């Protein structure tokens, strides 16, 4: 870990996502919301939720197939570098899935303050989860990870 980075790999991403969702709900209760169509809002939220769940589950399944750890707090325990399936399109489908689920929640809450939490989650996960994971994976899988990083985007 780098100096001054005490949050790196410390808070499980599911906990970060849950805290973000709770903050979104609280903000939506305390600040004025938006008025927009119930059917459109419901449809958009369901679509984003379904996409988020599918993307995240696809990432977990590929890790299971490769028989490597899905524990995001111990990337040094990775026994394989996964590049198949969803990992051909995004290096972080589990985090992308969480981001989409939070976007769905923001749409459902229809509140500008709640929407603001989505980029905050994105920035936090990039800095305190993905960047440290990638440093560790670059050490574990050296040239293979560098080639993968050059060919597949971090998010989309």
TORKE-338515 format. One line per field, with one value per residue: y negated, x, z negated of N, C-alpha, C in turn. Coordinates in pm, whole numbers, plus 50000, padded with zeros to 5 digits. Layout:
nc2 c(Y/...);
nc1 c(X/...);
nc3 c(Z/...);
cac2 c(Y/...);
cac1 c(X/...);
cac3 c(Z/...);
cc2 c(Y/...);
cc1 c(X/...);
cc3 c(Z/...);
***
This chain:
nc2 c(50119/49773/49484/49313/49423/49553/49652/49821/50118/50190/50156/50358/50374/50429/50337/50066/50003/50053/49862/49635/49662/49636/49373/49241/49289/49157/48893/48853/48849/48618/48404/48208/48384/48508/48475/48711/48931/49222/49480/49463/49410/49638/49839/49767/49786/50060/50176/50083/50200/50478/50504/50437/50645/50870/50819/50811/51070/51224/51163/51274/51546/51605/51581/51791/52007/52000/52069/51888/51639/51447/51258/50927/50793/50924/50934/51033/51302/51408/51665/51697/51518/51366/51351/51415/51438/51194/51041/50981/50745/50561/50475/50480/50607/50667/50437/50255/50360/50306/50028/49982/50082/49898/49673/49744/49734/49461/49356/49462/49334/49074/48824/48540/48511/48773/48882/48770/48928/49149/49090/49040/49292/49423/49279/49338/49623/49653/49529/49646/49919/50039/49932/50015/50296/50339/50271/50482/50706/50654/50704/50977/51102/50985/50915/51025/50910/50641/50638/50713/50497/50296/50374/50401/50198/50026/49980/49963);
nc1 c(50083/50033/50177/49968/49731/49521/49264/49271/49165/49035/48764/48503/48375/48097/48000/48064/47896/47649/47648/47653/47403/47232/47296/47200/46926/46871/46940/46747/46519/46553/46582/46443/46269/46250/45993/45877/45747/45589/45577/45783/45997/45995/46037/46291/46447/46417/46533/46802/46867/46839/47036/47264/47270/47298/47547/47724/47688/47774/48046/48122/48067/48255/48493/48455/48454/48719/48832/48932/48986/48707/48709/48730/48898/49133/49318/49569/49552/49469/49455/49446/49436/49162/49017/48812/48471/48260/48474/48613/48514/48501/48712/48622/48361/48204/48211/48114/47858/47760/47763/47570/47345/47327/47275/47024/46882/46905/46755/46505/46461/46448/46583/46787/47005/47049/47135/47389/47547/47619/47841/48023/48055/48173/48419/48534/48556/48726/48964/49023/48983/48999/49242/49445/49403/49476/49747/49845/49770/49920/50172/50150/50081/50233/50350/50128/49904/49951/49925/49657/49535/49589/49426/49160/48911/48883/48623/48409);
nc3 c(50000/50056/49896/49669/49753/49612/49648/49860/50001/49767/49693/49770/50102/50131/49889/49918/50133/50011/49806/49965/50092/49870/49792/50018/49994/49752/49824/50020/49866/49718/49892/50165/50424/50767/51007/51209/51462/51339/51468/51661/51493/51326/51521/51623/51391/51329/51558/51538/51291/51348/51548/51398/51205/51372/51499/51279/51167/51382/51376/51126/51177/51378/51232/51053/51232/51310/51078/50884/50631/50517/50332/50264/50091/50070/50307/50358/50325/50560/50796/51062/51370/51500/51812/51974/52102/51965/51890/52116/52197/51989/51719/51465/51387/51160/51000/51184/51212/50954/50963/51160/51027/50818/50973/51067/50827/50772/50985/50919/50673/50760/50710/50703/50520/50441/50684/50697/50537/50685/50870/50664/50544/50764/50787/50535/50540/50760/50663/50404/50426/50694/50809/50614/50634/50902/50897/50742/50898/51126/51026/50961/51207/51397/51716/51850/51724/51780/52060/52080/51947/52130/52339/52254/52121/51804/51693/51899);
cac2 c(50000/49645/49404/49232/49488/49649/49709/49914/50259/50211/50163/50442/50298/50445/50244/49931/49989/50047/49730/49538/49675/49577/49227/49197/49293/49048/48767/48842/48816/48486/48299/48217/48479/48474/48534/48763/49042/49346/49594/49444/49423/49779/49914/49735/49842/50207/50207/50064/50302/50607/50499/50441/50779/50961/50791/50852/51216/51277/51151/51375/51679/51625/51605/51927/52101/51998/52112/51787/51571/51333/51169/50806/50738/51000/50964/51107/51445/51448/51777/51693/51393/51399/51266/51474/51393/51051/50977/50934/50614/50473/50537/50475/50623/50666/50297/50197/50404/50230/49892/49983/50100/49768/49584/49783/49682/49317/49332/49491/49228/48950/48713/48495/48539/48917/48903/48725/49034/49247/49061/49053/49435/49447/49225/49413/49758/49640/49495/49729/50061/50083/49899/50109/50430/50345/50276/50618/50797/50629/50776/51122/51155/50905/50878/51065/50810/50517/50654/50712/50360/50217/50419/50396/50079/50048/49987/50002);
cac1 c(50000/50103/50164/49848/49619/49470/49136/49288/49127/48991/48619/48452/48293/47954/47971/48067/47772/47537/47655/47612/47258/47171/47313/47107/46791/46862/46938/46617/46418/46578/46591/46334/46288/46207/45866/45873/45655/45607/45607/45917/46091/45999/46100/46434/46510/46421/46631/46935/46885/46862/47168/47365/47276/47353/47690/47797/47683/47862/48182/48142/48069/48385/48592/48430/48503/48866/48870/49013/48912/48620/48720/48796/48994/49258/49352/49695/49519/49425/49532/49435/49391/49043/48998/48704/48335/48237/48605/48661/48455/48528/48801/48560/48216/48135/48197/48023/47724/47720/47738/47440/47241/47313/47208/46883/46828/46894/46640/46384/46443/46419/46628/46919/47108/47078/47215/47525/47621/47668/47981/48107/48087/48266/48550/48587/48594/48846/49083/49056/48967/49051/49384/49530/49390/49553/49890/49876/49760/50036/50284/50127/50069/50329/50321/49992/49809/49975/49862/49512/49499/49593/49325/49024/48892/48855/48478/48342);
cac3 c(50000/50059/49774/49663/49821/49514/49690/49972/49983/49628/49682/49879/50196/50103/49779/49976/50209/49917/49742/50068/50109/49751/49804/50123/49937/49655/49898/50087/49764/49662/49994/50263/50533/50902/51046/51346/51481/51265/51556/51716/51382/51289/51629/51627/51271/51344/51662/51480/51187/51413/51613/51292/51147/51474/51519/51157/51156/51488/51325/51020/51238/51445/51127/51004/51335/51307/50943/50818/50524/50546/50217/50312/49994/50077/50446/50363/50323/50694/50849/51207/51428/51577/51931/52054/52076/51945/51871/52246/52221/51875/51620/51333/51399/51032/50960/51282/51173/50835/51008/51228/50924/50752/51069/51064/50702/50789/51073/50842/50572/50835/50627/50747/50419/50449/50805/50671/50469/50784/50904/50544/50537/50874/50750/50420/50584/50843/50585/50289/50453/50823/50825/50539/50694/51025/50861/50695/51012/51213/50966/50969/51343/51474/51854/51889/51678/51854/52192/52057/51913/52253/52436/52198/52038/51661/51668/52025);
cc2 c(49876/49572/49320/49295/49594/49711/49812/50057/50290/50232/50246/50361/50313/50353/50100/49905/49977/49912/49623/49541/49614/49424/49171/49189/49178/48912/48745/48806/48671/48372/48315/48311/48424/48538/48581/48895/49170/49465/49583/49465/49568/49861/49893/49797/49994/50248/50193/50169/50438/50612/50510/50579/50877/50943/50840/51004/51280/51270/51254/51514/51706/51649/51747/52031/52112/52044/52016/51710/51459/51233/51042/50745/50813/51035/51041/51258/51495/51558/51783/51554/51426/51298/51313/51409/51241/50974/50940/50792/50513/50546/50548/50493/50621/50523/50223/50235/50327/50086/49883/50000/49967/49667/49616/49726/49531/49281/49354/49381/49093/48826/48669/48524/48687/48948/48869/48834/49133/49213/49068/49199/49470/49402/49304/49551/49753/49622/49598/49879/50101/50053/49991/50252/50441/50344/50417/50717/50778/50699/50927/51176/51075/50868/50915/50960/50679/50524/50649/50569/50271/50254/50410/50277/50116/50065/50036/49966);
cc1 c(50087/50082/50037/49726/49556/49336/49150/49258/49076/48841/48566/48360/48143/47913/47970/47938/47651/47532/47610/47460/47183/47180/47217/46965/46772/46855/46803/46506/46430/46582/46479/46369/46245/46072/45878/45802/45690/45644/45747/46023/46106/46071/46250/46507/46522/46525/46774/46965/46917/46999/47279/47381/47339/47503/47771/47801/47772/48008/48213/48153/48200/48496/48577/48481/48655/48921/48969/48924/48823/48625/48797/48895/49127/49294/49484/49673/49471/49516/49528/49394/49276/49025/48882/48570/48325/48369/48671/48615/48480/48618/48733/48408/48142/48112/48105/47879/47674/47686/47601/47325/47219/47245/47058/46814/46808/46773/46511/46356/46408/46456/46768/47032/47147/47163/47362/47610/47681/47811/48075/48148/48192/48407/48614/48637/48718/48970/49121/49038/49037/49200/49474/49522/49479/49703/49930/49872/49875/50160/50270/50137/50151/50280/50181/49890/49827/49911/49710/49464/49498/49480/49181/49015/48855/48706/48405/48426);
cc3 c(50000/49926/49780/49728/49731/49554/49802/49929/49842/49616/49798/49970/50174/49988/49831/50053/50118/49845/49841/50086/49990/49756/49908/50068/49838/49724/49966/49989/49718/49763/50097/50379/50666/50927/51190/51347/51410/51353/51616/51609/51342/51396/51637/51508/51282/51447/51607/51373/51249/51479/51508/51233/51246/51492/51399/51144/51263/51443/51219/51081/51310/51344/51073/51103/51333/51173/50877/50720/50577/50431/50258/50214/49995/50221/50460/50360/50460/50747/51001/51251/51523/51689/52017/52021/52067/51932/52004/52273/52110/51776/51484/51339/51266/50984/51056/51249/51052/50873/51077/51129/50850/50845/51073/50940/50711/50877/50995/50740/50635/50755/50671/50648/50421/50571/50781/50604/50569/50828/50783/50525/50642/50837/50635/50465/50672/50757/50480/50312/50583/50840/50743/50594/50816/50999/50821/50812/51110/51158/50978/51110/51445/51614/51900/51846/51753/51993/52181/52031/52039/52349/52387/52103/51896/51636/51792/52144);
***
